[in-house]
Amino acid sequence: MEATIDLVWEVAEIAKLIGRTPRQTFHMLKTGQLPAKKVGGRWVAERGKLLRFFLETAA
């Protein structure tokens, strides 16, 4: 069985997922506060890693 990776592309989409403004999200991405990386000039994050990141920091 092949695992699928659910990627979230672009700052605006990541912002929607984490409930922040695009500006706040861009700052968090740029300063390395979120588990994401830049690919070809676009920010990308794995949905599961982002959700786990926030669940762990909330605990």
N, CA, C and O atoms as a Tripos MOL2 file, in Angstrom:
@<TRIPOS>MOLECULE
protein
  236   235    59     0     0
PROTEIN
NO_CHARGES

@<TRIPOS>ATOM
      1 N           0.8500   -1.1880    0.0000 N.3       1 MET1
      2 CA          0.0000    0.0000    0.0000 C.3       1 MET1
      3 C           0.8900    1.2430    0.0000 C.2       1 MET1
      4 O           1.8110    1.3560    0.8090 O.2       1 MET1
      5 N           0.6160    2.1480   -0.8880 N.am      2 GLU2
      6 CA          1.4340    3.3410   -1.0280 C.3       2 GLU2
      7 C           0.8620    4.4720   -0.1820 C.2       2 GLU2
      8 O          -0.3340    4.7560   -0.2310 O.2       2 GLU2
      9 N           1.7340    5.1140    0.5960 N.am      3 ALA3
     10 CA          1.3000    6.2480    1.4140 C.3       3 ALA3
     11 C           1.2260    7.4910    0.5410 C.2       3 ALA3
     12 O           2.0970    7.7240   -0.2970 O.2       3 ALA3
     13 N           0.1940    8.2770    0.7380 N.am      4 THR4
     14 CA          0.0850    9.5240   -0.0070 C.3       4 THR4
     15 C           0.4310   10.6850    0.9150 C.2       4 THR4
     16 O           0.1180   10.6710    2.1060 O.2       4 THR4
     17 N           1.0670   11.6650    0.3530 N.am      5 ILE5
     18 CA          1.4480   12.8430    1.1170 C.3       5 ILE5
     19 C           0.5430   13.9860    0.6750 C.2       5 ILE5
     20 O           0.4520   14.3010   -0.5120 O.2       5 ILE5
     21 N          -0.1130   14.5910    1.6330 N.am      6 ASP6
     22 CA         -1.0340   15.6820    1.3610 C.3       6 ASP6
     23 C          -0.2840   17.0010    1.5220 C.2       6 ASP6
     24 O          -0.0650   17.4690    2.6390 O.2       6 ASP6
     25 N           0.1040   17.5920    0.4020 N.am      7 LEU7
     26 CA          0.8850   18.8270    0.4400 C.3       7 LEU7
     27 C          -0.0150   20.0480    0.3350 C.2       7 LEU7
     28 O          -1.0300   20.0420   -0.3610 O.2       7 LEU7
     29 N           0.3840   21.0910    1.0440 N.am      8 VAL8
     30 CA         -0.3080   22.3720    0.9870 C.3       8 VAL8
     31 C           0.6800   23.3580    0.3760 C.2       8 VAL8
     32 O           1.7520   23.6050    0.9290 O.2       8 VAL8
     33 N           0.3090   23.9150   -0.7650 N.am      9 TRP9
     34 CA          1.1860   24.8310   -1.4940 C.3       9 TRP9
     35 C           0.7350   26.2720   -1.2880 C.2       9 TRP9
     36 O          -0.4590   26.5520   -1.1840 O.2       9 TRP9
     37 N           1.6980   27.1750   -1.2300 N.am     10 GLU10
     38 CA          1.4960   28.6210   -1.1720 C.3      10 GLU10
     39 C           1.1550   29.1110    0.2360 C.2      10 GLU10
     40 O           0.4940   28.4290    1.0200 O.2      10 GLU10
     41 N           1.6250   30.2990    0.5120 N.am     11 VAL11
     42 CA          1.4530   30.9200    1.8280 C.3      11 VAL11
     43 C          -0.0280   31.0650    2.1780 C.2      11 VAL11
     44 O          -0.4250   30.7830    3.3090 O.2      11 VAL11
     45 N          -0.8440   31.5000    1.2240 N.am     12 ALA12
     46 CA         -2.2650   31.7350    1.5010 C.3      12 ALA12
     47 C          -2.9820   30.4580    1.9420 C.2      12 ALA12
     48 O          -3.8090   30.4910    2.8530 O.2      12 ALA12
     49 N          -2.6660   29.3370    1.2980 N.am     13 GLU13
     50 CA         -3.3090   28.0660    1.6550 C.3      13 GLU13
     51 C          -2.8250   27.5660    3.0210 C.2      13 GLU13
     52 O          -3.6140   27.0520    3.8130 O.2      13 GLU13
     53 N          -1.5410   27.7190    3.2850 N.am     14 ILE14
     54 CA         -0.9950   27.3280    4.5900 C.3      14 ILE14
     55 C          -1.6380   28.1970    5.6700 C.2      14 ILE14
     56 O          -1.9870   27.7040    6.7420 O.2      14 ILE14
     57 N          -1.7910   29.4880    5.3830 N.am     15 ALA15
     58 CA         -2.4080   30.4200    6.3340 C.3      15 ALA15
     59 C          -3.8290   29.9890    6.6860 C.2      15 ALA15
     60 O          -4.2150   30.0080    7.8550 O.2      15 ALA15
     61 N          -4.6100   29.5980    5.6720 N.am     16 LYS16
     62 CA         -5.9880   29.1360    5.9160 C.3      16 LYS16
     63 C          -5.9880   27.9300    6.8410 C.2      16 LYS16
     64 O          -6.8030   27.8420    7.7600 O.2      16 LYS16
     65 N          -5.0710   27.0020    6.5930 N.am     17 LEU17
     66 CA         -5.0180   25.7710    7.3720 C.3      17 LEU17
     67 C          -4.6960   26.0390    8.8420 C.2      17 LEU17
     68 O          -5.2600   25.3960    9.7270 O.2      17 LEU17
     69 N          -3.7900   26.9880    9.1060 N.am     18 ILE18
     70 CA         -3.3660   27.2230   10.4900 C.3      18 ILE18
     71 C          -4.1070   28.3810   11.1590 C.2      18 ILE18
     72 O          -3.8610   28.6890   12.3240 O.2      18 ILE18
     73 N          -5.0150   29.0190   10.4170 N.am     19 GLY19
     74 CA         -5.8210   30.0820   11.0090 C.3      19 GLY19
     75 C          -5.0630   31.3750   11.2720 C.2      19 GLY19
     76 O          -5.3060   32.0580   12.2670 O.2      19 GLY19
     77 N          -4.1460   31.7020   10.3760 N.am     20 ARG20
     78 CA         -3.3730   32.9380   10.4940 C.3      20 ARG20
     79 C          -3.5150   33.7310    9.2020 C.2      20 ARG20
     80 O          -3.9750   33.2040    8.1900 O.2      20 ARG20
     81 N          -3.1180   34.9950    9.2400 N.am     21 THR21
     82 CA         -3.1270   35.7960    8.0160 C.3      21 THR21
     83 C          -1.9480   35.3650    7.1560 C.2      21 THR21
     84 O          -0.9800   34.8010    7.6650 O.2      21 THR21
     85 N          -2.0230   35.6270    5.8530 N.am     22 PRO22
     86 CA         -0.8660   35.3110    5.0030 C.3      22 PRO22
     87 C           0.4120   36.0130    5.4810 C.2      22 PRO22
     88 O           1.4960   35.4350    5.4160 O.2      22 PRO22
     89 N           0.2890   37.2340    5.9510 N.am     23 ARG23
     90 CA          1.4700   37.9700    6.4160 C.3      23 ARG23
     91 C           2.0960   37.2960    7.6480 C.2      23 ARG23
     92 O           3.3130   37.1210    7.7120 O.2      23 ARG23
     93 N           1.2540   36.9200    8.6240 N.am     24 GLN24
     94 CA          1.7590   36.2140    9.8110 C.3      24 GLN24
     95 C           2.3970   34.8930    9.4040 C.2      24 GLN24
     96 O           3.4590   34.5240    9.9060 O.2      24 GLN24
     97 N           1.7430   34.1870    8.4960 N.am     25 THR25
     98 CA          2.2340   32.8890    8.0460 C.3      25 THR25
     99 C           3.5650   33.0220    7.3250 C.2      25 THR25
    100 O           4.4730   32.2220    7.5500 O.2      25 THR25
    101 N           3.6910   34.0250    6.4580 N.am     26 PHE26
    102 CA          4.9360   34.2260    5.7420 C.3      26 PHE26
    103 C           6.0770   34.4750    6.7260 C.2      26 PHE26
    104 O           7.1710   33.9350    6.5640 O.2      26 PHE26
    105 N           5.8210   35.2840    7.7330 N.am     27 HIS27
    106 CA          6.8470   35.5510    8.7510 C.3      27 HIS27
    107 C           7.2540   34.2490    9.4580 C.2      27 HIS27
    108 O           8.4410   33.9980    9.6680 O.2      27 HIS27
    109 N           6.2720   33.4310    9.8210 N.am     28 MET28
    110 CA          6.5540   32.1670   10.4990 C.3      28 MET28
    111 C           7.3410   31.2180    9.5890 C.2      28 MET28
    112 O           8.2380   30.5160   10.0540 O.2      28 MET28
    113 N           7.0120   31.1970    8.3140 N.am     29 LEU29
    114 CA          7.7320   30.3550    7.3600 C.3      29 LEU29
    115 C           9.1650   30.8460    7.1950 C.2      29 LEU29
    116 O          10.1150   30.0640    7.2570 O.2      29 LEU29
    117 N           9.3060   32.1440    6.9860 N.am     30 LYS30
    118 CA         10.6180   32.7330    6.7140 C.3      30 LYS30
    119 C          11.5760   32.5730    7.8960 C.2      30 LYS30
    120 O          12.7830   32.4220    7.7020 O.2      30 LYS30
    121 N          11.0430   32.6050    9.1150 N.am     31 THR31
    122 CA         11.8810   32.4880   10.3100 C.3      31 THR31
    123 C          12.0300   31.0490   10.8000 C.2      31 THR31
    124 O          12.6310   30.8020   11.8450 O.2      31 THR31
    125 N          11.4740   30.0910   10.0310 N.am     32 GLY32
    126 CA         11.6520   28.6840   10.3750 C.3      32 GLY32
    127 C          10.7810   28.1820   11.5160 C.2      32 GLY32
    128 O          11.0810   27.1540   12.1230 O.2      32 GLY32
    129 N           9.7120   28.8990   11.8090 N.am     33 GLN33
    130 CA          8.8290   28.4950   12.9000 C.3      33 GLN33
    131 C           7.8250   27.4190   12.5050 C.2      33 GLN33
    132 O           7.1840   26.8200   13.3690 O.2      33 GLN33
    133 N           7.6870   27.1720   11.2140 N.am     34 LEU34
    134 CA          6.7540   26.1560   10.7390 C.3      34 LEU34
    135 C           7.5080   25.0590    9.9860 C.2      34 LEU34
    136 O           8.5240   25.3310    9.3450 O.2      34 LEU34
    137 N           7.0090   23.8120   10.0630 N.am     35 PRO35
    138 CA          7.6560   22.7030    9.3410 C.3      35 PRO35
    139 C           7.2920   22.7380    7.8610 C.2      35 PRO35
    140 O           6.4020   22.0190    7.4070 O.2      35 PRO35
    141 N           7.9990   23.5900    7.1190 N.am     36 ALA36
    142 CA          7.7350   23.7530    5.6950 C.3      36 ALA36
    143 C           9.0450   24.0880    4.9960 C.2      36 ALA36
    144 O          10.0590   24.3490    5.6430 O.2      36 ALA36
    145 N           9.0120   24.0780    3.6730 N.am     37 LYS37
    146 CA         10.2150   24.4480    2.9170 C.3      37 LYS37
    147 C           9.8230   25.1280    1.6320 C.2      37 LYS37
    148 O           8.6730   25.0740    1.1970 O.2      37 LYS37
    149 N          10.7920   25.7620    1.0420 N.am     38 LYS38
    150 CA         10.5720   26.4520   -0.2220 C.3      38 LYS38
    151 C          11.0110   25.5290   -1.3550 C.2      38 LYS38
    152 O          12.1240   25.0050   -1.3480 O.2      38 LYS38
    153 N          10.1300   25.3390   -2.3170 N.am     39 VAL39
    154 CA         10.4190   24.4940   -3.4740 C.3      39 VAL39
    155 C          10.1210   25.3170   -4.7240 C.2      39 VAL39
    156 O           8.9800   25.7120   -4.9640 O.2      39 VAL39
    157 N          11.1440   25.5650   -5.5000 N.am     40 GLY40
    158 CA         10.9580   26.3350   -6.7240 C.3      40 GLY40
    159 C          10.3540   27.7050   -6.4920 C.2      40 GLY40
    160 O           9.5750   28.1850   -7.3150 O.2      40 GLY40
    161 N          10.7010   28.3370   -5.3890 N.am     41 GLY41
    162 CA         10.1920   29.6690   -5.0910 C.3      41 GLY41
    163 C           8.8280   29.6940   -4.4380 C.2      41 GLY41
    164 O           8.2890   30.7640   -4.1580 O.2      41 GLY41
    165 N           8.2640   28.5160   -4.1910 N.am     42 ARG42
    166 CA          6.9430   28.4370   -3.5370 C.3      42 ARG42
    167 C           7.0620   27.6890   -2.2230 C.2      42 ARG42
    168 O           7.8050   26.7130   -2.1220 O.2      42 ARG42
    169 N           6.3310   28.1480   -1.2170 N.am     43 TRP43
    170 CA          6.3280   27.4630    0.0710 C.3      43 TRP43
    171 C           5.4230   26.2460   -0.0040 C.2      43 TRP43
    172 O           4.3490   26.2920   -0.6050 O.2      43 TRP43
    173 N           5.8620   25.1640    0.6060 N.am     44 VAL44
    174 CA          5.0720   23.9390    0.6430 C.3      44 VAL44
    175 C           5.2230   23.2860    2.0120 C.2      44 VAL44
    176 O           6.3020   23.2850    2.6030 O.2      44 VAL44
    177 N           4.1200   22.7330    2.4980 N.am     45 ALA45
    178 CA          4.1250   22.0470    3.7880 C.3      45 ALA45
    179 C           3.2620   20.7980    3.6730 C.2      45 ALA45
    180 O           2.3330   20.7360    2.8670 O.2      45 ALA45
    181 N           3.5810   19.8250    4.4790 N.am     46 GLU46
    182 CA          2.7580   18.6140    4.5350 C.3      46 GLU46
    183 C           1.6650   18.8520    5.5700 C.2      46 GLU46
    184 O           1.9470   19.2050    6.7150 O.2      46 GLU46
    185 N           0.4220   18.6570    5.1590 N.am     47 ARG47
    186 CA         -0.7280   18.9290    6.0310 C.3      47 ARG47
    187 C          -0.6060   18.2200    7.3820 C.2      47 ARG47
    188 O          -0.8220   18.8290    8.4300 O.2      47 ARG47
    189 N          -0.2620   16.9420    7.3500 N.am     48 GLY48
    190 CA         -0.1590   16.1700    8.5970 C.3      48 GLY48
    191 C           0.9020   16.7200    9.5380 C.2      48 GLY48
    192 O           0.6870   16.7820   10.7480 O.2      48 GLY48
    193 N           2.0520   17.1210    8.9880 N.am     49 LYS49
    194 CA          3.1240   17.6760    9.8300 C.3      49 LYS49
    195 C           2.7070   18.9990   10.4510 C.2      49 LYS49
    196 O           3.0040   19.2620   11.6160 O.2      49 LYS49
    197 N           2.0180   19.8320    9.6780 N.am     50 LEU50
    198 CA          1.5450   21.1070   10.2270 C.3      50 LEU50
    199 C           0.5560   20.8800   11.3650 C.2      50 LEU50
    200 O           0.6560   21.5100   12.4180 O.2      50 LEU50
    201 N          -0.3900   19.9860   11.1490 N.am     51 LEU51
    202 CA         -1.3960   19.7180   12.1780 C.3      51 LEU51
    203 C          -0.7560   19.1220   13.4270 C.2      51 LEU51
    204 O          -1.0930   19.5200   14.5420 O.2      51 LEU51
    205 N           0.1670   18.1670   13.2510 N.am     52 ARG52
    206 CA          0.8620   17.5840   14.4070 C.3      52 ARG52
    207 C           1.6760   18.6360   15.1430 C.2      52 ARG52
    208 O           1.7190   18.6440   16.3730 O.2      52 ARG52
    209 N           2.3240   19.5250   14.3940 N.am     53 PHE53
    210 CA          3.1240   20.5960   14.9750 C.3      53 PHE53
    211 C           2.2730   21.4400   15.9200 C.2      53 PHE53
    212 O           2.7020   21.7530   17.0300 O.2      53 PHE53
    213 N           1.0720   21.8080   15.4840 N.am     54 PHE54
    214 CA          0.2110   22.6470   16.3200 C.3      54 PHE54
    215 C          -0.4110   21.8590   17.4650 C.2      54 PHE54
    216 O          -0.6350   22.4160   18.5400 O.2      54 PHE54
    217 N          -0.6900   20.5900   17.2620 N.am     55 LEU55
    218 CA         -1.2300   19.7810   18.3590 C.3      55 LEU55
    219 C          -0.1720   19.5830   19.4530 C.2      55 LEU55
    220 O          -0.4970   19.6070   20.6400 O.2      55 LEU55
    221 N           1.0810   19.3890   19.0570 N.am     56 GLU56
    222 CA          2.1530   19.2060   20.0320 C.3      56 GLU56
    223 C           2.4330   20.4870   20.7810 C.2      56 GLU56
    224 O           2.6500   20.4480   21.9920 O.2      56 GLU56
    225 N           2.4360   21.6430   20.0930 N.am     57 THR57
    226 CA          2.7520   22.9020   20.7610 C.3      57 THR57
    227 C           1.6080   23.3510   21.6610 C.2      57 THR57
    228 O           1.8250   24.1120   22.6040 O.2      57 THR57
    229 N           0.3990   22.8890   21.3800 N.am     58 ALA58
    230 CA         -0.7500   23.2640   22.2040 C.3      58 ALA58
    231 C          -0.8070   22.4680   23.4920 C.2      58 ALA58
    232 O          -1.4250   22.9010   24.4650 O.2      58 ALA58
    233 N          -0.1730   21.3160   23.5080 N.am     59 ALA59
    234 CA         -0.2380   20.4200   24.6840 C.3      59 ALA59
    235 C           0.6220   20.9260   25.8300 C.2      59 ALA59
    236 O           0.6780   20.2940   26.8850 O.2      59 ALA59
@<TRIPOS>BOND
     1     1     2 1
     2     2     3 1
     3     3     4 2
     4     3     5 am
     5     5     6 1
     6     6     7 1
     7     7     8 2
     8     7     9 am
     9     9    10 1
    10    10    11 1
    11    11    12 2
    12    11    13 am
    13    13    14 1
    14    14    15 1
    15    15    16 2
    16    15    17 am
    17    17    18 1
    18    18    19 1
    19    19    20 2
    20    19    21 am
    21    21    22 1
    22    22    23 1
    23    23    24 2
    24    23    25 am
    25    25    26 1
    26    26    27 1
    27    27    28 2
    28    27    29 am
    29    29    30 1
    30    30    31 1
    31    31    32 2
    32    31    33 am
    33    33    34 1
    34    34    35 1
    35    35    36 2
    36    35    37 am
    37    37    38 1
    38    38    39 1
    39    39    40 2
    40    39    41 am
    41    41    42 1
    42    42    43 1
    43    43    44 2
    44    43    45 am
    45    45    46 1
    46    46    47 1
    47    47    48 2
    48    47    49 am
    49    49    50 1
    50    50    51 1
    51    51    52 2
    52    51    53 am
    53    53    54 1
    54    54    55 1
    55    55    56 2
    56    55    57 am
    57    57    58 1
    58    58    59 1
    59    59    60 2
    60    59    61 am
    61    61    62 1
    62    62    63 1
    63    63    64 2
    64    63    65 am
    65    65    66 1
    66    66    67 1
    67    67    68 2
    68    67    69 am
    69    69    70 1
    70    70    71 1
    71    71    72 2
    72    71    73 am
    73    73    74 1
    74    74    75 1
    75    75    76 2
    76    75    77 am
    77    77    78 1
    78    78    79 1
    79    79    80 2
    80    79    81 am
    81    81    82 1
    82    82    83 1
    83    83    84 2
    84    83    85 am
    85    85    86 1
    86    86    87 1
    87    87    88 2
    88    87    89 am
    89    89    90 1
    90    90    91 1
    91    91    92 2
    92    91    93 am
    93    93    94 1
    94    94    95 1
    95    95    96 2
    96    95    97 am
    97    97    98 1
    98    98    99 1
    99    99   100 2
   100    99   101 am
   101   101   102 1
   102   102   103 1
   103   103   104 2
   104   103   105 am
   105   105   106 1
   106   106   107 1
   107   107   108 2
   108   107   109 am
   109   109   110 1
   110   110   111 1
   111   111   112 2
   112   111   113 am
   113   113   114 1
   114   114   115 1
   115   115   116 2
   116   115   117 am
   117   117   118 1
   118   118   119 1
   119   119   120 2
   120   119   121 am
   121   121   122 1
   122   122   123 1
   123   123   124 2
   124   123   125 am
   125   125   126 1
   126   126   127 1
   127   127   128 2
   128   127   129 am
   129   129   130 1
   130   130   131 1
   131   131   132 2
   132   131   133 am
   133   133   134 1
   134   134   135 1
   135   135   136 2
   136   135   137 am
   137   137   138 1
   138   138   139 1
   139   139   140 2
   140   139   141 am
   141   141   142 1
   142   142   143 1
   143   143   144 2
   144   143   145 am
   145   145   146 1
   146   146   147 1
   147   147   148 2
   148   147   149 am
   149   149   150 1
   150   150   151 1
   151   151   152 2
   152   151   153 am
   153   153   154 1
   154   154   155 1
   155   155   156 2
   156   155   157 am
   157   157   158 1
   158   158   159 1
   159   159   160 2
   160   159   161 am
   161   161   162 1
   162   162   163 1
   163   163   164 2
   164   163   165 am
   165   165   166 1
   166   166   167 1
   167   167   168 2
   168   167   169 am
   169   169   170 1
   170   170   171 1
   171   171   172 2
   172   171   173 am
   173   173   174 1
   174   174   175 1
   175   175   176 2
   176   175   177 am
   177   177   178 1
   178   178   179 1
   179   179   180 2
   180   179   181 am
   181   181   182 1
   182   182   183 1
   183   183   184 2
   184   183   185 am
   185   185   186 1
   186   186   187 1
   187   187   188 2
   188   187   189 am
   189   189   190 1
   190   190   191 1
   191   191   192 2
   192   191   193 am
   193   193   194 1
   194   194   195 1
   195   195   196 2
   196   195   197 am
   197   197   198 1
   198   198   199 1
   199   199   200 2
   200   199   201 am
   201   201   202 1
   202   202   203 1
   203   203   204 2
   204   203   205 am
   205   205   206 1
   206   206   207 1
   207   207   208 2
   208   207   209 am
   209   209   210 1
   210   210   211 1
   211   211   212 2
   212   211   213 am
   213   213   214 1
   214   214   215 1
   215   215   216 2
   216   215   217 am
   217   217   218 1
   218   218   219 1
   219   219   220 2
   220   219   221 am
   221   221   222 1
   222   222   223 1
   223   223   224 2
   224   223   225 am
   225   225   226 1
   226   226   227 1
   227   227   228 2
   228   227   229 am
   229   229   230 1
   230   230   231 1
   231   231   232 2
   232   231   233 am
   233   233   234 1
   234   234   235 1
   235   235   236 2
@<TRIPOS>SUBSTRUCTURE
     1 MET1         2 RESIDUE 1 A MET
     2 GLU2         6 RESIDUE 1 A GLU
     3 ALA3        10 RESIDUE 1 A ALA
     4 THR4        14 RESIDUE 1 A THR
     5 ILE5        18 RESIDUE 1 A ILE
     6 ASP6        22 RESIDUE 1 A ASP
     7 LEU7        26 RESIDUE 1 A LEU
     8 VAL8        30 RESIDUE 1 A VAL
     9 TRP9        34 RESIDUE 1 A TRP
    10 GLU10       38 RESIDUE 1 A GLU
    11 VAL11       42 RESIDUE 1 A VAL
    12 ALA12       46 RESIDUE 1 A ALA
    13 GLU13       50 RESIDUE 1 A GLU
    14 ILE14       54 RESIDUE 1 A ILE
    15 ALA15       58 RESIDUE 1 A ALA
    16 LYS16       62 RESIDUE 1 A LYS
    17 LEU17       66 RESIDUE 1 A LEU
    18 ILE18       70 RESIDUE 1 A ILE
    19 GLY19       74 RESIDUE 1 A GLY
    20 ARG20       78 RESIDUE 1 A ARG
    21 THR21       82 RESIDUE 1 A THR
    22 PRO22       86 RESIDUE 1 A PRO
    23 ARG23       90 RESIDUE 1 A ARG
    24 GLN24       94 RESIDUE 1 A GLN
    25 THR25       98 RESIDUE 1 A THR
    26 PHE26      102 RESIDUE 1 A PHE
    27 HIS27      106 RESIDUE 1 A HIS
    28 MET28      110 RESIDUE 1 A MET
    29 LEU29      114 RESIDUE 1 A LEU
    30 LYS30      118 RESIDUE 1 A LYS
    31 THR31      122 RESIDUE 1 A THR
    32 GLY32      126 RESIDUE 1 A GLY
    33 GLN33      130 RESIDUE 1 A GLN
    34 LEU34      134 RESIDUE 1 A LEU
    35 PRO35      138 RESIDUE 1 A PRO
    36 ALA36      142 RESIDUE 1 A ALA
    37 LYS37      146 RESIDUE 1 A LYS
    38 LYS38      150 RESIDUE 1 A LYS
    39 VAL39      154 RESIDUE 1 A VAL
    40 GLY40      158 RESIDUE 1 A GLY
    41 GLY41      162 RESIDUE 1 A GLY
    42 ARG42      166 RESIDUE 1 A ARG
    43 TRP43      170 RESIDUE 1 A TRP
    44 VAL44      174 RESIDUE 1 A VAL
    45 ALA45      178 RESIDUE 1 A ALA
    46 GLU46      182 RESIDUE 1 A GLU
    47 ARG47      186 RESIDUE 1 A ARG
    48 GLY48      190 RESIDUE 1 A GLY
    49 LYS49      194 RESIDUE 1 A LYS
    50 LEU50      198 RESIDUE 1 A LEU
    51 LEU51      202 RESIDUE 1 A LEU
    52 ARG52      206 RESIDUE 1 A ARG
    53 PHE53      210 RESIDUE 1 A PHE
    54 PHE54      214 RESIDUE 1 A PHE
    55 LEU55      218 RESIDUE 1 A LEU
    56 GLU56      222 RESIDUE 1 A GLU
    57 THR57      226 RESIDUE 1 A THR
    58 ALA58      230 RESIDUE 1 A ALA
    59 ALA59      234 RESIDUE 1 A ALA
